[in-house]
């Protein structure tokens, strides 16, 4: 990527937090820490040392972790289409049948990975390879982040979380609003000094009535705006309905024209086939006539036939 484009995409946010948990168990401290992190940064839960669990144990533990987190922690989910693309890529390069344990069809489950210094670990039953999609989900997580564009989705999610957190902190730092109570207290003291208690009650009633009228006018304006927007949406819906009806009619007409064209084409094809058959028969008859004519020309005439021909010519003259 060019440097100027990279500078446009750069920001100082933390775009991803890979939270590793041990296999077979998850501590309460892990859940508490994830509760503090998931509102600040996109959180992806990863089960480490997954090669110490069987396939069934891995699947059950994933669901246990998901059940414990869904009430308190919201984890990051990759795009379902990106997960399908990575799964298809791994299936195309797999030697045997490939059945992934990816984090659910929508990426809601944790990711089970394994690691080793030599990219593999020897066991009695065989060798576990870190870069083999059938042994570990580390290649899937890597391809989702770097190849399938997951980093762009993470940047957007991180920016949204940062905006929400900034708004929350700004709201928390604002001092409590006291100017209304102080104004009311000053107004009350001034009113008590200037007016008697008999004039204060009607004045308060008038103020309450004015406030009610202002609120009613505001509500009416908001109602009219909503009604106008609803009417506009209804008009747009009717226009879309008419366009849909026109499209349906045009499609039906095209279907009928296509059917007629197909029938006419079949008729022309049958006529062409019949003409080709007639032409072949005529060609065969012509060849047979040419052969017979050639045979007649090459056959010598008998003497009697020659004399008869001379007599006929003399009689004609």
Residue frames as qw, qx, qy, qz and C-alpha x, y, z in Angstrom:
[[0.000, 0.889, 0.458, 0.000, 0.00, 0.00, 0.00],
 [0.364, 0.593, -0.063, 0.716, 1.37, 3.48, -0.83],
 [0.345, -0.129, -0.535, 0.760, 2.49, 5.57, 2.12],
 [0.220, -0.115, 0.014, -0.969, -0.08, 8.34, 1.57],
 [0.672, -0.266, -0.477, -0.500, -2.97, 5.85, 1.54],
 [0.631, -0.196, -0.673, 0.333, -1.58, 4.14, 4.62],
 [0.129, 0.001, -0.373, 0.919, -1.49, 7.47, 6.45],
 [0.457, -0.221, -0.222, -0.832, -5.17, 8.04, 5.57],
 [0.774, -0.262, -0.524, -0.239, -6.14, 4.72, 7.12],
 [0.492, 0.053, -0.650, 0.577, -3.96, 5.08, 10.21],
 [0.419, -0.728, -0.021, -0.542, -5.32, 5.96, 13.63],
 [0.073, 0.472, -0.726, 0.494, -4.14, 5.53, 17.19],
 [0.790, -0.256, 0.152, -0.536, -6.87, 3.11, 18.31],
 [0.257, -0.243, 0.935, -0.034, -6.41, -0.47, 19.44],
 [0.588, 0.174, -0.395, -0.684, -8.28, -2.41, 16.77],
 [0.845, -0.050, -0.499, -0.186, -8.17, -5.92, 18.21],
 [0.350, -0.537, 0.664, -0.384, -7.72, -7.69, 21.53],
 [0.728, 0.075, -0.668, -0.136, -7.02, -11.43, 21.30],
 [0.522, -0.519, 0.456, -0.499, -8.03, -12.76, 24.71],
 [0.544, 0.208, -0.812, -0.024, -6.47, -16.19, 25.33],
 [0.716, -0.409, 0.304, -0.477, -8.06, -18.60, 27.77],
 [0.144, -0.361, 0.921, 0.003, -6.74, -22.02, 28.84],
 [0.530, -0.055, -0.719, -0.445, -8.40, -25.23, 27.62],
 [0.468, -0.292, -0.829, 0.094, -10.99, -27.10, 29.66],
 [0.324, -0.668, -0.524, 0.418, -11.70, -24.17, 32.02],
 [0.177, 0.629, 0.109, 0.749, -12.28, -20.42, 32.19],
 [0.349, -0.246, -0.567, 0.705, -11.60, -18.44, 35.35],
 [0.053, -0.856, -0.494, 0.140, -13.88, -15.84, 36.87],
 [0.277, -0.662, 0.133, 0.684, -11.09, -13.28, 36.61],
 [0.268, 0.052, 0.657, 0.703, -11.06, -13.78, 32.82],
 [0.028, 0.692, 0.679, 0.243, -14.77, -12.98, 32.62],
 [0.233, -0.854, -0.251, 0.393, -14.38, -9.88, 34.81],
 [0.315, -0.446, 0.357, 0.758, -11.48, -8.60, 32.70],
 [0.187, 0.281, 0.725, 0.600, -13.40, -9.19, 29.48],
 [0.056, -0.817, -0.571, 0.054, -16.35, -7.23, 30.91],
 [0.231, -0.794, 0.018, 0.562, -14.02, -4.25, 31.32],
 [0.295, -0.311, 0.574, 0.698, -12.52, -4.63, 27.83],
 [0.351, 0.402, 0.785, 0.315, -15.40, -5.46, 25.48],
 [0.146, 0.909, 0.367, -0.133, -16.79, -1.89, 25.49],
 [0.184, -0.828, 0.272, 0.455, -13.39, -0.39, 24.71],
 [0.073, 0.518, -0.736, -0.430, -11.95, -2.62, 21.97],
 [0.843, 0.162, -0.323, -0.399, -13.14, -5.43, 19.63],
 [0.469, -0.451, 0.726, -0.224, -12.64, -8.62, 21.62],
 [0.788, 0.247, -0.499, -0.261, -11.86, -12.03, 20.06],
 [0.703, -0.472, 0.483, -0.224, -11.73, -14.98, 22.46],
 [0.610, 0.475, -0.630, -0.075, -9.10, -17.63, 21.65],
 [0.906, -0.372, 0.175, -0.103, -8.74, -21.06, 23.27],
 [0.152, 0.729, -0.667, -0.025, -5.03, -21.82, 23.55],
 [0.132, -0.307, 0.939, -0.078, -3.44, -25.29, 23.43],
 [0.773, 0.141, 0.055, -0.616, -6.47, -26.72, 21.67],
 [0.611, 0.325, -0.710, -0.130, -4.43, -29.78, 20.65],
 [0.022, -0.169, 0.868, -0.466, -4.85, -31.06, 24.23],
 [0.574, 0.219, 0.481, -0.626, -8.58, -31.53, 23.59],
 [0.362, 0.221, 0.854, 0.301, -10.44, -33.90, 21.33],
 [0.060, -0.261, -0.481, -0.834, -12.80, -32.66, 18.66],
 [0.417, -0.622, -0.627, -0.215, -15.86, -33.32, 20.82],
 [0.490, -0.552, -0.361, 0.570, -14.28, -31.68, 23.87],
 [0.223, -0.065, 0.165, 0.958, -13.34, -28.62, 21.81],
 [0.205, -0.430, -0.557, -0.680, -16.88, -28.25, 20.49],
 [0.498, -0.656, -0.565, 0.044, -18.44, -28.60, 23.96],
 [0.468, -0.433, -0.216, 0.739, -15.98, -26.18, 25.57],
 [0.107, 0.174, 0.311, 0.928, -16.66, -23.59, 22.88],
 [0.359, -0.581, -0.534, -0.498, -20.36, -23.66, 23.66],
 [0.568, -0.584, -0.457, 0.357, -19.70, -23.49, 27.41],
 [0.355, -0.210, -0.023, 0.910, -17.57, -20.37, 26.96],
 [0.080, -0.322, -0.440, -0.834, -20.19, -18.82, 24.67],
 [0.462, -0.639, -0.587, -0.186, -22.96, -19.48, 27.22],
 [0.534, -0.523, -0.336, 0.574, -20.91, -17.87, 30.02],
 [0.286, -0.167, 0.118, 0.936, -20.10, -14.75, 27.99],
 [0.025, 0.469, 0.607, 0.641, -23.32, -14.01, 26.13],
 [0.318, -0.804, -0.502, 0.011, -25.00, -12.45, 29.20],
 [0.422, -0.799, -0.030, 0.427, -22.11, -10.15, 30.16],
 [0.295, -0.511, 0.479, 0.650, -19.64, -9.83, 27.25],
 [0.700, 0.669, 0.154, -0.199, -20.17, -9.03, 23.56],
 [0.593, -0.314, 0.535, 0.513, -17.38, -10.49, 21.43],
 [0.262, 0.573, -0.373, -0.680, -16.41, -9.48, 17.91],
 [0.761, 0.272, 0.588, -0.032, -17.88, -11.48, 15.03],
 [0.168, -0.283, 0.602, 0.728, -16.26, -11.68, 11.64],
 [0.571, 0.323, -0.183, -0.732, -18.36, -11.35, 8.51],
 [0.810, 0.053, 0.554, -0.183, -20.15, -14.63, 7.73],
 [0.757, 0.650, -0.035, -0.056, -19.29, -14.32, 4.04],
 [0.158, 0.770, -0.606, 0.120, -15.58, -13.91, 4.86],
 [0.563, -0.328, 0.729, -0.209, -15.73, -17.04, 7.03],
 [0.862, 0.343, 0.348, -0.135, -17.28, -18.99, 4.15],
 [0.546, 0.784, -0.294, 0.008, -14.58, -17.74, 1.74],
 [0.106, -0.647, 0.735, -0.172, -11.77, -18.82, 4.08],
 [0.729, -0.077, 0.640, -0.231, -13.47, -22.18, 4.66],
 [0.827, 0.542, 0.115, -0.100, -13.75, -22.74, 0.90],
 [0.309, 0.802, -0.506, 0.073, -10.09, -21.78, 0.44],
 [0.341, -0.471, 0.788, -0.201, -8.98, -24.30, 3.05],
 [0.822, 0.168, 0.494, -0.229, -11.27, -26.97, 1.60],
 [0.708, 0.686, -0.145, -0.090, -9.75, -26.51, -1.87],
 [0.270, 0.694, -0.640, 0.189, -6.19, -26.96, -0.55],
 [0.659, -0.378, 0.570, -0.312, -7.04, -29.82, 1.81],
 [0.157, 0.306, -0.910, -0.230, -5.72, -33.28, 0.98],
 [0.087, -0.279, -0.953, 0.079, -8.49, -35.18, 2.77],
 [0.213, -0.720, -0.572, -0.330, -12.05, -34.32, 3.70],
 [0.198, 0.174, -0.317, 0.911, -12.08, -30.94, 5.45],
 [0.391, -0.708, -0.555, -0.193, -14.60, -30.28, 8.25],
 [0.208, 0.430, -0.330, 0.814, -13.75, -27.04, 10.07],
 [0.396, -0.559, -0.652, 0.326, -14.60, -26.23, 13.69],
 [0.149, 0.364, 0.025, 0.919, -14.83, -22.51, 12.95],
 [0.027, 0.123, 0.579, -0.805, -16.53, -20.32, 15.52],
 [0.387, 0.549, 0.627, -0.394, -20.02, -21.15, 14.39],
 [0.473, 0.561, 0.534, 0.420, -21.58, -20.21, 11.05],
 [0.055, 0.946, 0.150, 0.283, -21.63, -16.57, 12.18],
 [0.477, 0.437, -0.418, 0.638, -18.32, -16.58, 14.05],
 [0.501, -0.709, 0.020, -0.496, -19.96, -16.36, 17.48],
 [0.923, -0.362, -0.064, 0.113, -17.91, -19.15, 19.10],
 [0.334, -0.803, 0.426, 0.250, -14.32, -18.82, 20.33],
 [0.687, 0.603, -0.403, -0.056, -11.39, -19.85, 18.13],
 [0.873, -0.399, 0.267, 0.088, -9.35, -22.90, 19.11],
 [0.502, 0.767, -0.389, 0.088, -5.67, -22.59, 18.17],
 [0.888, -0.356, 0.095, 0.276, -2.39, -24.29, 18.93],
 [0.270, 0.900, -0.335, 0.068, 1.22, -23.14, 18.70],
 [0.913, -0.249, 0.134, 0.295, 4.69, -24.66, 18.78],
 [0.255, -0.742, 0.368, 0.498, 8.27, -23.49, 18.32],
 [0.233, -0.203, 0.794, 0.523, 8.76, -25.75, 15.29],
 [0.515, 0.155, -0.241, -0.808, 5.18, -25.19, 13.98],
 [0.781, -0.065, -0.549, -0.292, 4.35, -28.75, 14.98],
 [0.440, -0.485, 0.616, -0.437, 4.11, -30.96, 18.06],
 [0.475, 0.168, -0.853, -0.138, 4.82, -34.67, 18.19],
 [0.689, -0.270, 0.376, -0.558, 2.45, -37.03, 20.00],
 [0.427, -0.140, 0.893, 0.009, 2.16, -40.77, 20.33],
 [0.585, 0.511, 0.609, -0.160, -0.84, -40.78, 18.06],
 [0.572, 0.606, 0.334, 0.440, 0.77, -38.54, 15.43],
 [0.366, -0.069, -0.006, 0.928, 1.90, -34.99, 14.65],
 [0.074, 0.858, 0.472, -0.187, -0.16, -31.84, 15.23],
 [0.440, 0.206, 0.236, 0.842, 0.71, -29.04, 12.78],
 [0.023, -0.541, -0.352, 0.764, -0.08, -25.44, 13.65],
 [0.213, 0.386, -0.312, -0.842, -0.60, -24.32, 10.02],
 [0.113, -0.157, -0.922, -0.336, -2.90, -27.24, 9.17],
 [0.436, -0.237, -0.047, -0.867, -6.57, -26.10, 9.18],
 [0.768, -0.243, -0.539, -0.247, -7.69, -29.57, 10.27],
 [0.638, -0.158, -0.567, 0.496, -5.51, -29.41, 13.41],
 [0.251, -0.434, -0.324, 0.803, -5.84, -25.76, 14.42],
 [0.225, 0.854, 0.462, 0.082, -7.96, -22.71, 13.65],
 [0.357, -0.633, 0.136, 0.674, -4.91, -20.46, 13.66],
 [0.269, 0.060, 0.592, 0.758, -4.75, -20.39, 9.78],
 [0.000, -0.702, -0.655, -0.279, -8.46, -19.46, 9.66],
 [0.282, -0.858, -0.245, 0.353, -8.00, -16.62, 12.16],
 [0.385, -0.413, 0.336, 0.754, -4.93, -15.39, 10.31],
 [0.206, 0.267, 0.667, 0.664, -6.63, -15.46, 6.88],
 [0.084, -0.813, -0.573, -0.058, -9.73, -13.71, 8.24],
 [0.312, -0.800, -0.075, 0.506, -7.63, -10.89, 9.66],
 [0.254, -0.537, 0.432, 0.679, -5.19, -10.38, 6.79],
 [0.164, 0.025, 0.791, 0.589, -6.59, -11.96, 3.62],
 [0.008, -0.579, -0.786, -0.216, -10.39, -11.69, 3.88],
 [0.003, -0.550, -0.115, -0.827, -10.42, -8.03, 4.99],
 [0.552, -0.614, -0.553, 0.111, -11.24, -8.57, 8.65],
 [0.432, -0.218, -0.220, 0.847, -8.89, -5.75, 9.67],
 [0.084, -0.294, -0.261, -0.915, -11.17, -3.23, 7.92],
 [0.559, -0.560, -0.515, -0.329, -14.18, -4.50, 9.85],
 [0.638, -0.407, -0.425, 0.497, -12.14, -4.31, 13.06],
 [0.259, 0.044, -0.038, 0.964, -11.15, -0.71, 12.38],
 [0.322, -0.447, -0.359, -0.753, -14.79, 0.30, 11.91],
 [0.677, -0.534, -0.504, -0.041, -15.86, -1.55, 15.06],
 [0.571, -0.240, -0.320, 0.717, -13.01, 0.00, 17.07],
 [0.056, 0.227, 0.091, 0.968, -13.96, 3.49, 15.87],
 [0.499, -0.529, -0.431, -0.534, -17.60, 2.95, 16.91],
 [0.709, -0.470, -0.456, 0.262, -16.58, 1.71, 20.35],
 [0.431, -0.054, -0.175, 0.883, -14.21, 4.67, 20.75],
 [0.160, -0.394, -0.227, -0.876, -17.00, 7.12, 19.89],
 [0.638, -0.557, -0.458, -0.269, -19.39, 5.51, 22.37],
 [0.689, -0.352, -0.374, 0.512, -16.77, 5.51, 25.12],
 [0.259, 0.130, -0.036, 0.956, -15.85, 9.15, 24.44],
 [0.360, -0.502, -0.310, -0.722, -19.53, 10.17, 24.63],
 [0.720, -0.516, -0.464, 0.021, -19.96, 8.24, 27.89],
 [0.589, -0.213, -0.280, 0.727, -16.91, 9.85, 29.48],
 [0.054, 0.287, 0.097, 0.951, -17.95, 13.33, 28.34],
 [0.527, -0.558, -0.388, -0.511, -21.39, 12.80, 29.85],
 [0.744, -0.432, -0.433, 0.269, -19.87, 11.51, 33.09],
 [0.483, -0.070, -0.181, 0.854, -17.58, 14.57, 33.47],
 [0.100, -0.563, -0.266, -0.776, -20.39, 17.16, 33.03],
 [0.028, -0.010, 0.628, -0.778, -21.42, 18.89, 36.33],
 [0.050, 0.543, 0.833, -0.092, -25.03, 18.45, 37.45],
 [0.027, 0.506, 0.346, 0.790, -27.42, 21.04, 36.07],
 [0.267, -0.480, -0.617, 0.564, -28.31, 23.46, 38.89],
 [0.036, 0.023, 0.113, 0.993, -29.14, 26.62, 37.02],
 [0.360, -0.441, -0.614, -0.546, -32.84, 25.74, 36.80],
 [0.532, -0.575, -0.581, 0.219, -33.28, 25.36, 40.56],
 [0.349, -0.293, -0.172, 0.873, -31.30, 28.56, 41.27],
 [0.080, -0.199, -0.362, -0.907, -33.40, 30.48, 38.74],
 [0.462, -0.539, -0.630, -0.314, -36.59, 29.22, 40.27],
 [0.517, -0.499, -0.473, 0.510, -35.36, 30.09, 43.75],
 [0.209, -0.142, 0.006, 0.967, -34.45, 33.65, 42.69],
 [0.234, -0.335, -0.508, -0.759, -37.75, 34.12, 40.90],
 [0.512, -0.567, -0.644, -0.029, -39.63, 32.92, 43.92],
 [0.429, -0.420, -0.341, 0.724, -37.78, 35.23, 46.28],
 [0.053, -0.002, 0.200, 0.978, -38.31, 38.22, 43.95],
 [0.348, -0.427, -0.614, -0.566, -41.94, 37.38, 43.53],
 [0.505, -0.572, -0.599, 0.243, -42.45, 37.09, 47.25],
 [0.322, -0.330, -0.174, 0.870, -40.79, 40.47, 47.71],
 [0.074, 0.006, -0.308, -0.948, -42.79, 42.19, 45.00],
 [0.541, -0.251, -0.489, -0.636, -46.12, 40.42, 45.02],
 [0.559, -0.296, 0.512, -0.581, -48.33, 39.15, 47.69],
 [0.289, -0.054, 0.956, -0.015, -49.26, 35.52, 48.10],
 [0.552, 0.537, 0.493, -0.405, -52.62, 36.28, 46.53],
 [0.484, 0.759, -0.234, -0.366, -51.03, 37.42, 43.23],
 [0.129, -0.511, 0.832, 0.173, -48.41, 34.63, 43.20],
 [0.551, 0.143, 0.815, -0.108, -50.87, 31.77, 42.69],
 [0.618, 0.708, 0.251, -0.232, -52.54, 33.26, 39.55],
 [0.194, 0.809, -0.494, -0.253, -49.12, 34.12, 38.15],
 [0.310, -0.315, 0.894, 0.075, -47.93, 30.55, 38.60],
 [0.625, 0.402, 0.645, -0.179, -51.14, 29.29, 36.97],
 [0.487, 0.825, -0.063, -0.279, -50.57, 31.58, 33.97],
 [0.002, 0.668, -0.721, -0.184, -46.98, 30.40, 33.67],
 [0.483, -0.037, 0.874, -0.037, -48.10, 26.76, 33.82],
 [0.629, 0.615, 0.408, -0.242, -50.70, 27.43, 31.13],
 [0.333, 0.833, -0.350, -0.270, -48.13, 29.09, 28.87],
 [0.198, -0.462, 0.858, 0.104, -45.74, 26.16, 29.36],
 [0.592, 0.231, 0.760, -0.132, -48.55, 23.73, 28.53],
 [0.569, 0.764, 0.123, -0.278, -49.38, 25.67, 25.37],
 [0.140, 0.751, -0.602, -0.232, -45.73, 25.66, 24.28],
 [0.363, -0.203, 0.909, 0.019, -45.49, 21.92, 24.85],
 [0.628, 0.469, 0.578, -0.227, -48.76, 21.34, 22.96],
 [0.464, 0.822, -0.154, -0.292, -47.56, 23.43, 20.00],
 [0.047, -0.604, 0.779, 0.161, -44.26, 21.56, 19.96],
 [0.494, 0.044, 0.865, -0.077, -46.02, 18.20, 20.02],
 [0.617, 0.650, 0.332, -0.293, -48.38, 19.34, 17.25],
 [0.316, 0.797, -0.431, -0.282, -45.48, 20.43, 15.03],
 [0.202, -0.384, 0.898, 0.074, -43.70, 17.14, 15.64],
 [0.590, 0.295, 0.724, -0.204, -46.93, 15.27, 14.83],
 [0.563, 0.761, 0.044, -0.318, -47.38, 17.19, 11.58],
 [0.125, 0.695, -0.673, -0.222, -43.79, 16.47, 10.60],
 [0.370, -0.132, 0.919, -0.032, -44.24, 12.77, 11.31],
 [0.622, 0.511, 0.525, -0.276, -47.50, 12.71, 9.34],
 [0.444, 0.799, -0.243, -0.324, -45.86, 14.45, 6.38],
 [0.035, -0.520, 0.842, 0.139, -43.01, 11.97, 6.45],
 [0.512, 0.127, 0.835, -0.158, -45.51, 9.09, 6.63],
 [0.610, 0.680, 0.242, -0.328, -47.43, 10.48, 3.65],
 [0.262, 0.752, -0.537, -0.277, -44.20, 10.86, 1.71],
 [0.241, -0.286, 0.927, 0.026, -43.29, 7.26, 2.47],
 [0.601, 0.380, 0.655, -0.256, -46.75, 6.11, 1.38],
 [0.526, 0.774, -0.083, -0.344, -46.40, 7.99, -1.91],
 [0.087, 0.617, -0.761, -0.179, -43.00, 6.44, -2.47],
 [0.434, -0.032, 0.892, -0.123, -44.45, 3.04, -1.67],
 [0.642, 0.579, 0.391, -0.315, -47.27, 3.54, -4.19],
 [0.389, 0.781, -0.390, -0.293, -44.76, 4.65, -6.84],
 [0.121, -0.424, 0.895, 0.059, -42.67, 1.58, -6.14],
 [0.578, 0.227, 0.746, -0.240, -45.80, -0.58, -6.40],
 [0.618, 0.712, 0.077, -0.324, -46.61, 0.91, -9.81],
 [0.206, 0.702, -0.653, -0.194, -43.05, 0.39, -10.98],
 [0.354, -0.198, 0.910, -0.083, -43.21, -3.20, -9.77],
 [0.661, 0.453, 0.523, -0.291, -46.47, -3.77, -11.66],
 [0.498, 0.782, -0.235, -0.293, -44.96, -2.28, -14.84],
 [0.010, -0.562, 0.823, 0.088, -41.90, -4.47, -14.46],
 [0.528, 0.051, 0.828, -0.180, -44.09, -7.54, -13.96],
 [0.669, 0.627, 0.262, -0.302, -46.11, -6.75, -17.09],
 [0.344, 0.775, -0.484, -0.217, -42.96, -6.13, -19.12],
 [0.235, -0.379, 0.895, -0.016, -41.52, -9.39, -17.86],
 [0.648, 0.288, 0.667, -0.230, -44.68, -11.30, -18.81],
 [0.593, 0.751, -0.033, -0.288, -44.61, -9.71, -22.27],
 [0.130, 0.682, -0.709, -0.128, -40.96, -10.69, -22.68],
 [0.453, -0.131, 0.874, -0.119, -41.77, -14.23, -21.58],
 [0.697, 0.507, 0.439, -0.256, -44.59, -14.49, -24.13],
 [0.461, 0.806, -0.297, -0.225, -42.40, -13.04, -26.88],
 [0.115, -0.547, 0.828, 0.042, -39.62, -15.42, -25.95],
 [0.605, 0.108, 0.772, -0.165, -42.02, -18.39, -26.07],
 [0.664, 0.682, 0.183, -0.246, -43.33, -17.30, -29.50],
 [0.252, 0.789, -0.535, -0.168, -39.80, -16.80, -30.78],
 [0.346, -0.333, 0.877, -0.027, -38.81, -20.26, -29.55],
 [0.685, 0.350, 0.610, -0.192, -41.84, -21.86, -31.27],
 [0.558, 0.798, -0.067, -0.217, -41.14, -20.00, -34.52],
 [0.013, 0.697, -0.708, -0.114, -37.50, -20.97, -34.36],
 [0.524, -0.083, 0.845, -0.068, -38.44, -24.65, -33.89],
 [0.690, 0.586, 0.362, -0.222, -40.80, -24.40, -36.91],
 [0.385, 0.834, -0.355, -0.174, -38.04, -22.90, -39.06],
 [0.237, -0.511, 0.825, 0.033, -35.63, -25.56, -37.92],
 [0.665, 0.185, 0.714, -0.117, -38.09, -28.31, -38.94],
 [0.620, 0.753, 0.100, -0.195, -38.57, -26.68, -42.37],
 [0.131, 0.786, -0.590, -0.130, -34.84, -26.41, -42.87],
 [0.452, -0.261, 0.852, -0.023, -34.44, -30.08, -41.94],
 [0.710, 0.447, 0.522, -0.151, -37.14, -31.06, -44.47],
 [0.471, 0.847, -0.174, -0.173, -35.49, -28.97, -47.19],
 [0.119, -0.643, 0.752, 0.085, -32.13, -30.55, -46.44],
 [0.613, 0.032, 0.787, -0.061, -33.73, -34.02, -46.75],
 [0.667, 0.676, 0.269, -0.160, -35.33, -33.06, -50.10],
 [0.245, 0.856, -0.427, -0.159, -32.04, -31.66, -51.34],
 [0.348, -0.425, 0.834, 0.048, -30.22, -34.85, -50.40],
 [0.685, 0.303, 0.656, -0.089, -32.85, -36.97, -52.21],
 [0.543, 0.822, 0.016, -0.173, -32.62, -34.77, -55.33],
 [0.001, 0.759, -0.636, -0.138, -28.85, -35.04, -55.26],
 [0.518, -0.157, 0.841, 0.012, -29.03, -38.84, -55.06],
 [0.682, 0.554, 0.460, -0.126, -31.54, -38.99, -57.97],
 [0.362, 0.881, -0.237, -0.192, -29.36, -36.68, -60.08],
 [0.197, -0.586, 0.777, 0.119, -26.29, -38.80, -59.44],
 [0.627, 0.119, 0.769, -0.040, -28.25, -41.95, -60.37],
 [0.606, 0.746, 0.224, -0.161, -29.46, -40.33, -63.64],
 [0.150, 0.843, -0.482, -0.184, -25.93, -39.21, -64.48],
 [0.407, -0.336, 0.846, 0.073, -24.65, -42.74, -63.95],
 [0.665, 0.394, 0.630, -0.078, -27.41, -44.21, -66.17],
 [0.468, 0.862, -0.020, -0.197, -26.78, -41.62, -68.91],
 [0.050, -0.725, 0.666, 0.172, -23.09, -42.32, -68.87],
 [0.543, -0.070, 0.836, 0.027, -23.79, -46.02, -69.13],
 [0.650, 0.626, 0.406, -0.142, -26.07, -45.45, -72.14],
 [0.301, 0.885, -0.286, -0.209, -23.44, -43.34, -73.90],
 [0.164, -0.584, 0.788, 0.110, -20.70, -45.89, -73.43],
 [0.687, 0.124, 0.709, -0.098, -22.83, -48.87, -74.56],
 [0.023, -0.228, 0.662, 0.713, -22.18, -49.74, -78.38],
 [0.666, 0.310, 0.150, -0.662, -25.24, -49.82, -80.65],
 [0.655, 0.081, 0.738, 0.137, -26.09, -53.06, -82.58],
 [0.147, -0.070, 0.602, 0.781, -25.95, -53.03, -86.48],
 [0.005, -0.563, -0.781, -0.270, -29.66, -53.47, -86.87],
 [0.169, -0.817, -0.390, 0.390, -30.32, -50.51, -84.68],
 [0.223, -0.471, 0.278, 0.807, -27.88, -48.41, -86.71],
 [0.089, 0.196, 0.735, 0.644, -29.62, -49.34, -90.03],
 [0.100, -0.720, -0.686, -0.011, -32.98, -48.58, -88.57],
 [0.215, -0.734, -0.149, 0.626, -31.68, -45.20, -87.45],
 [0.168, -0.228, 0.487, 0.826, -30.37, -44.39, -90.97],
 [0.009, 0.442, 0.788, 0.428, -33.70, -45.30, -92.53],
 [0.163, -0.790, -0.527, 0.266, -35.50, -43.13, -90.07],
 [0.202, -0.588, 0.108, 0.776, -33.25, -40.17, -90.91],
 [0.117, 0.023, 0.671, 0.732, -33.75, -40.73, -94.67],
 [0.064, -0.622, -0.759, -0.181, -37.48, -40.86, -94.21],
 [0.191, -0.766, -0.322, 0.522, -37.38, -37.66, -92.27],
 [0.153, -0.396, 0.347, 0.836, -35.43, -35.87, -95.01]]
